[in-house]
Each structure stands twice: as C-alpha cells, then as structure tokens.
Amino acid sequence: ASTTISDMTCLRKNYIRKALLEQLLSAPRQQICILGAGLDALSIFLLEHLVDRISNIFEVDGSPIIQTKVILKLRNTLKNEKSNFQCVIKFDVI
C-alpha cells in the first residue's frame, strides 16, 4: 500500500495537534504562534478543546481570503465560549 500526500497531510496534522495538546496540558497558560496558518483550523481546534490553557494565539498568513475565514470562525467559536479569551485581529501588509 502506498502513502498518498493526503495521508501524509492527515498524519502530520494529527501529530501536530497531539503534540500541542500534550504541551498545553503539561503547563499553565501559554501563547501559540502559527506561521503559515493557511486554511487549517488549528487555532479553532485548540480554542474548542483547551481555551483555559491558552493566553493568546497568533496566526500569521498573508491571504485576505484566509484572514476573513479566520475572523468568522473565531467570532463564532468565542461567541459560544464562556471564558475571558479575547480576540484581537490585526492585519499588516508585509
């Protein structure tokens, strides 16, 4: 059986999520910076599962379409959370 790019992407995403969850559970509130965040919803996943362990999440990506999607997803997620997590979204052109 050959491994496809799709299989490798799923394995990579699952490994990253597992590693981050372990790290967040082992220490108090932490900041997270995701470089080249793209369309992946990692920040949403982390907020849904461990919002009390995260002080800030920073996503860095240059696509305006991605930025709009992130805003909408974060607003919907945070609207349903009963926490002190604050969403500050800033777009800089580099």
C-alpha positions as a Markdown table, in Angstrom:
| # | Residue | x | y | z |
|---|---|---|---|---|
| 1 | Ala | 0.0 | 0.0 | 0.0 |
| 2 | Ser | 1.4 | 3.4 | -0.9 |
| 3 | Thr | 1.1 | 6.5 | 1.2 |
| 4 | Thr | -0.6 | 9.4 | -0.6 |
| 5 | Ile | 0.1 | 13.1 | 0.0 |
| 6 | Ser | -3.4 | 13.3 | 1.6 |
| 7 | Asp | -2.5 | 10.5 | 4.0 |
| 8 | Met | 0.8 | 12.3 | 4.9 |
| 9 | Thr | -1.1 | 15.6 | 5.5 |
| 10 | Cys | -3.6 | 13.9 | 7.8 |
| 11 | Leu | -0.8 | 12.2 | 9.8 |
| 12 | Arg | 1.1 | 15.5 | 10.1 |
| 13 | Lys | -1.9 | 17.4 | 11.2 |
| 14 | Asn | -2.8 | 14.7 | 13.8 |
| 15 | Tyr | 0.7 | 14.6 | 15.1 |
| 16 | Ile | 0.9 | 18.4 | 15.5 |
| 17 | Arg | -2.5 | 18.5 | 17.3 |
| 18 | Lys | -1.5 | 15.7 | 19.6 |
| 19 | Ala | 1.9 | 17.3 | 20.4 |
| 20 | Leu | 0.2 | 20.7 | 21.1 |
| 21 | Leu | -2.5 | 19.2 | 23.3 |
| 22 | Glu | 0.2 | 17.4 | 25.4 |
| 23 | Gln | 2.2 | 20.5 | 25.7 |
| 24 | Leu | -0.8 | 22.7 | 26.7 |
| 25 | Leu | -1.9 | 20.1 | 29.3 |
| 26 | Ser | 1.6 | 20.0 | 30.9 |
| 27 | Ala | 2.0 | 23.7 | 31.6 |
| 28 | Pro | -0.1 | 26.7 | 32.6 |
| 29 | Arg | -1.5 | 29.2 | 30.1 |
| 30 | Gln | 0.7 | 29.6 | 27.0 |
| 31 | Gln | 0.9 | 31.7 | 23.9 |
| 32 | Ile | 0.8 | 30.0 | 20.5 |
| 33 | Cys | 2.1 | 31.4 | 17.2 |
| 34 | Ile | 1.2 | 29.5 | 14.0 |
| 35 | Leu | 3.3 | 30.5 | 11.0 |
| 36 | Gly | 1.8 | 29.9 | 7.5 |
| 37 | Ala | -1.5 | 29.1 | 9.1 |
| 38 | Gly | -3.3 | 28.7 | 5.8 |
| 39 | Leu | -6.8 | 27.2 | 5.8 |
| 40 | Asp | -6.0 | 24.8 | 8.6 |
| 41 | Ala | -8.3 | 25.4 | 11.6 |
| 42 | Leu | -5.7 | 24.5 | 14.2 |
| 43 | Ser | -6.4 | 27.6 | 16.3 |
| 44 | Ile | -10.2 | 26.9 | 16.3 |
| 45 | Phe | -9.5 | 23.3 | 17.3 |
| 46 | Leu | -7.3 | 24.4 | 20.2 |
| 47 | Leu | -9.8 | 27.0 | 21.4 |
| 48 | Glu | -12.6 | 24.5 | 21.3 |
| 49 | His | -10.6 | 22.0 | 23.4 |
| 50 | Leu | -8.2 | 24.0 | 25.7 |
| 51 | Val | -9.3 | 27.6 | 25.8 |
| 52 | Asp | -8.4 | 27.8 | 29.5 |
| 53 | Arg | -4.8 | 26.8 | 28.8 |
| 54 | Ile | -4.2 | 29.4 | 26.0 |
| 55 | Ser | -3.4 | 33.1 | 26.7 |
| 56 | Asn | -3.0 | 34.1 | 23.1 |
| 57 | Ile | -3.0 | 32.6 | 19.6 |
| 58 | Phe | -1.3 | 34.4 | 16.8 |
| 59 | Glu | -1.8 | 33.2 | 13.2 |
| 60 | Val | 0.5 | 34.5 | 10.5 |
| 61 | Asp | -0.6 | 34.2 | 6.9 |
| 62 | Gly | -0.9 | 36.6 | 4.0 |
| 63 | Ser | -4.0 | 35.6 | 2.2 |
| 64 | Pro | -7.0 | 38.0 | 2.7 |
| 65 | Ile | -9.4 | 35.1 | 2.0 |
| 66 | Ile | -7.9 | 33.2 | 4.8 |
| 67 | Gln | -8.0 | 36.2 | 7.1 |
| 68 | Thr | -11.7 | 36.6 | 6.5 |
| 69 | Lys | -12.4 | 32.9 | 7.2 |
| 70 | Val | -10.4 | 33.1 | 10.5 |
| 71 | Ile | -12.3 | 36.1 | 11.7 |
| 72 | Leu | -15.7 | 34.4 | 11.1 |
| 73 | Lys | -14.6 | 31.1 | 12.7 |
| 74 | Leu | -13.1 | 32.8 | 15.7 |
| 75 | Arg | -16.1 | 35.0 | 16.3 |
| 76 | Asn | -18.4 | 32.0 | 16.2 |
| 77 | Thr | -16.2 | 30.0 | 18.4 |
| 78 | Leu | -15.7 | 32.7 | 21.0 |
| 79 | Lys | -19.3 | 33.7 | 21.0 |
| 80 | Asn | -20.1 | 30.1 | 22.3 |
| 81 | Glu | -17.4 | 30.1 | 24.9 |
| 82 | Lys | -17.8 | 31.3 | 28.4 |
| 83 | Ser | -14.3 | 32.5 | 29.0 |
| 84 | Asn | -12.2 | 35.6 | 29.3 |
| 85 | Phe | -10.5 | 34.9 | 26.0 |
| 86 | Gln | -10.3 | 38.0 | 23.9 |
| 87 | Cys | -9.9 | 38.0 | 20.1 |
| 88 | Val | -7.8 | 40.8 | 18.6 |
| 89 | Ile | -7.3 | 40.6 | 14.9 |
| 90 | Lys | -4.8 | 42.8 | 13.2 |
| 91 | Phe | -3.7 | 42.6 | 9.5 |
| 92 | Asp | -0.4 | 44.0 | 8.5 |
| 93 | Val | 0.9 | 44.1 | 4.9 |
| 94 | Ile | 4.5 | 43.0 | 4.8 |
